[in-house]
Amino acid sequence: MSDFKRYHCLECEHIYDEAIGDIDSGIAPGTRWEDIPDDWSCPICGAPKSFFKLMK
């Protein structure tokens, strides 16, 4: 896979990187943003997935 994207939490600035995933939440490296369940939340502050925005 290539062209991984990164998303940042608007609440605490945590960054979700598709290449890295979120192992502690069960999200494997290489998991695309659209494949993360809608009920996933920020592992740092608990903000919902909708609080994340694509980094340009």
C-alpha positions as CSV (number, residue, x, y, z in Angstrom):
1,M,0.0,0.0,0.0
2,S,1.1,3.5,-0.6
3,D,-0.1,7.0,-0.3
4,F,-1.1,6.6,3.3
5,K,-2.9,9.6,4.8
6,R,-2.8,11.2,8.2
7,Y,-5.7,12.7,10.2
8,H,-5.4,14.9,13.3
9,C,-7.8,15.2,16.2
10,L,-9.3,18.7,16.5
11,E,-9.6,18.3,20.3
12,C,-6.1,17.2,21.3
13,E,-4.0,17.2,18.0
14,H,-3.4,13.4,18.2
15,I,-2.5,12.1,14.7
16,Y,-3.9,8.9,13.2
17,D,-1.4,7.7,10.6
18,E,-2.8,5.0,8.2
19,A,0.6,3.5,7.9
20,I,0.9,3.0,11.7
21,G,-2.7,2.3,12.7
22,D,-3.7,2.3,16.3
23,I,-2.5,-1.0,17.7
24,D,-3.8,-0.3,21.2
25,S,-7.3,0.1,19.8
26,G,-7.0,-3.0,17.6
27,I,-6.5,-1.0,14.4
28,A,-3.7,-2.7,12.3
29,P,-1.0,-0.8,10.5
30,G,-2.2,-0.1,6.9
31,T,-5.8,0.4,7.9
32,R,-7.4,3.1,5.8
33,W,-9.4,5.8,7.5
34,E,-12.7,4.7,5.8
35,D,-12.1,1.2,7.2
36,I,-12.0,2.3,10.8
37,P,-15.4,1.7,12.6
38,D,-17.5,4.8,13.2
39,D,-17.5,4.1,16.9
40,W,-13.7,4.4,17.1
41,S,-12.5,7.3,19.2
42,C,-9.3,9.2,19.8
43,P,-7.1,7.1,22.1
44,I,-5.8,10.2,23.8
45,C,-8.8,12.3,24.6
46,G,-11.8,10.1,23.6
47,A,-13.1,12.5,20.9
48,P,-15.2,10.7,18.3
49,K,-13.9,9.8,14.8
50,S,-15.9,12.8,13.4
51,F,-13.5,15.2,15.2
52,F,-10.6,14.1,13.0
53,K,-9.6,16.0,9.9
54,L,-7.4,15.0,7.0
55,M,-3.9,16.6,7.1
56,K,-2.8,18.2,3.9
